[in-house]
């Protein structure tokens, strides 16, 4: 990877407008994150996380916005699974406060509800509230906004959705309960991805994926090399490599940018030394 070439060709300003792929439907948290990153995006809604990656690879959209981790539920596993399979680069990140609400058709009473629909991450984030209602059947949907839209289209007075309060207005639903998540400090971090590497001024975070040799001290030695450069490690996670037996890929978030010659040099060394090494991008949070 020629970091100097990427830096020398980097645009000076992040675009305000661009075609962006988001998973879900109108009102999804991914759409809200997209609006924090871009001033006036042209959004294409995709049914799955995989289809967002595919839209970027095929050139259908220049960017994609995806959730990568939640402060309560942890990493979004299905996004990480796709990260192993697709080639992309992270160009921005943002954090969104998540306020889950229970939505239903106008006139629906709480004691009428029998089925609740939402995304699996939202269901996990609201597990304490849901446990207080053992009479409810909990159903997984592709997206929280899709769950809200489904309630509106179904016409069912015995069903509700866990979604954002914004979806109440979008889909003409009533709010039965607010702040139903387990913890009021509920935030999700989203990444903005592109097909081509793009590094913008102010980039101060770098994400990497790599596999280390199966020998004692390999991870310790690598962490020591980061430490020698005074680099702060903000995330380290290991995940099985698809199609292998007990081989693991490490995911790193580092407070560092490739605009630092010393850090860029270390990345060049790792790229040459390791059989599996992917620089995911250097970017800033907005």
N, C-alpha and C positions, 0 to 999 in steps of 0.2 A: 504494500500500500504506500503510495507516494503522497505523504501528508503535505509536503511543501507545495506540490502541484494543486492539491485540493484547496489549500489555503490561498494560494495566489489567484485561483479562479473563483473564489467565493464571492457571492453577491454582498453588497455593503448593507443591504436592508432586507429584513424579512418581509415577504409580500403581505399586503392587506387582503388581497382577493386571490382566490385560487380554487380549482375544483378539488373537493375533499370527500373522501369516502368515510362514512361512519356506520357502525353496526347498529341496527335497530330501526326505529321509525321516528317520526317527528315527536319531539319531547323527550327523547332518550338522553341520559346523562352524557353520552358521547357527543351529542349535538351541543349541549351546554358547554362542555369542555372545548369543543371546536370554536365556539363563539368567544371563548376567552383567548384563544390563540390567534384567530383571524378576525379582522374587522368585518368583512363582508364575504364569507365563503359561499361557494356554490356547492351545496351538499348533495351527495348521492348516498342514499340509504341502502345498506347491504344486509342480507339476512343473517350472516354469520361472521365471526371474526376471520375465518379463513377467506371469505369472499372479499374482505377489506384488503388483506395482503395480496390477493389475486388481482384486485383492481389496480393496485399500485404496480405490481409486476407487469401487467399487461398494458400499462400506460393509459388506462381508462380515467384515472385521477392522478393528479400530481402528488397529493398527500393523502394520508389516512390518519385517523385519530382513534386510539385504542386504550382501554383501561389496562393498567399493568399491575397495580397493587392497591389494596385497601387497608386502611389503618386498623380495621377490626378483623376482616376475613383473611388478610394476607395476600399473597400473590394470586393473580388471576391465571389459574393453571392452564386454561384452554388457550390463552394468548401466548404463554410461554411455550406450549406445545407447538404452536405455529411458527414461533421464532426460530425453531430448529430447522424448519422445512423451507423457509422463504428467505430470499436475499433482499435486504432493505437497510435503511439507515435512519437513525433517530435524529431529528433536526430541532425539536422543541419538546418541552414537557410542561404540564400544568397540573395543579391540584385543585380539586373541586370538593366543596363541602356537600355531603350527601344527607338530605333530610327526607326520610321515607314517610309516606302517608298511606293510609288505607282508604281507597277510593271505591265508590259503588254508584249505581244508578240513582238519580234523584228519587227520593221516596223510600229507598231501602233502609231498613232498620238493622242495627247491629245483631239483634237476635234472629234475624232472617238469614244471615250469612252461613253458608255451608261449605263453599269452596273459595279458596284464596289462590290467586295466581301471581307469579312474579319470576324474576330471574333467580337462578340458584344462588348467586352471590348475595342478592338482597334478602333472600329467605334466610341465609346463614346469618346475615347482619341483624335480622329481626327475630332470631330464634327464641329469645326470652319472651317477647310479646306473644309470639305464636304458641308457645308452650302454655300460656294462660288460657288458650282456647282449644282444648283437645277435641272439641266437637267439629273443628274445621278440618277439611281435607286440603292439604297444601300441594299445589301443582306447579311444576317448573315450566316457565315460558322462556322464549329466546331473549327477551328484553323486558325491562320494567315498563317502558312506554308501550310496547306491543301488548303487554298484559292489560294496560288501561284501555287501549283501543279495542281489544277483544271483548272487554266487559261492555263497552258501549254498543258494539255490533251484535253481541249475543242477546241483549235485552233481558238478561237474567237478573231477577231481583234477589237471588240467593247466592250471588257471586260477588267477589271483591278483588281488587288488585292492590298490591304494594307497589307504589310508584312515586313519582315526584309530585309536589303540589302543582307544578306547572301543567302537568297532564290533566288535572281536574278542569282547568279552563279550556285546554285544547280539545278534550273529548266530552265536555259537558257532563262531568261526574261530580258527585258530592264527596266531601271529605268526612269520613266516619271517625278517623283518629289521626292525630299528628304525632311526629317524632316517635315512631314505633321501633326505631332501631335500638339495639342493645345499649349503645353508648352515644351521648350527644356529640362526642368528638369523633365523628365518622367522616373520613376523607378518603377520596380515591385519587391516585395519581394516574394521569393519562400521558401517553407519548404520542407525538406527531411523527409519522414516518414518511420517507420518500424513497424512490427507487435509486436515485443518484445521491452520492454523498454531498451534503451541503453544510458548511460551517459558517455561522454568522458571527459578527462582532459580539463580544460579551460571552461567548461560549465558555462555561467554566465547569462543566460536568462531562465525563466520558463514561460510556458503557461498553463492556467487553463480554464476549463469551469465549471460553477456551477450555480445552481438555489438557490435563497435566500427565506427565509420565507416571506410571504405576511404580513408584519407588518412595522409600521413606523420606520425609522432609520436603517433598516437591512443593506443596502448598506453602509451607513455612518459608522456604527459600524465595518463592515468588513474592510473598508479603514483605519479606525483608528488602527486596529490590524496590518495592513501592515506598517503603519506609525511608530508604536512603535518599529518596527525592522529596521527602516531606509530604507525601500524598495521603490525604485522608480517605479512607475507605468507608463509604456510606451504606453499601449493601454487598453482601456475599451470600450466594445461594447455589446449592448444587442440585442438579437434576439428572435423572437417567438419560442417556443418549438413546433415542429410538432405534430399535433394531439391533441393540447390543445387549450382552449379558454383563450387568454390574459394571458398566463404564459410565462415567459421569462427566457432565459439562458444568463448568463453573460460570456463574453470571456475576459480574462485578459492576458496581456503580462507584465512580471515583470522583473526588473533587479535583479535577485536573482537565486541562485542555491541551490538544495537540499543538496549540500555538506556542507551548513551551518546548524549546528545542531538546531539552534533556528528556522530557516525557515522550516526545515524538520518537526520539532515538530508542528509548526502551521498547516502545511498541514495535518499531522496526525489528529489533532484536527478537522479540517474542514471536513475531510473524515468521521469522526465519527459523527459529528453534523448534516451534511446536507444530505438530501435524494438524491440529485443529485449533485455529485461532481466528476470531472474527471481531474486528473493530466495528461496533454497532453505531458509533457516532459520538461527536462532541457537540454539545448543545447547551442552551440555558433554559431555566424555568421562567415562566411568565405567570 
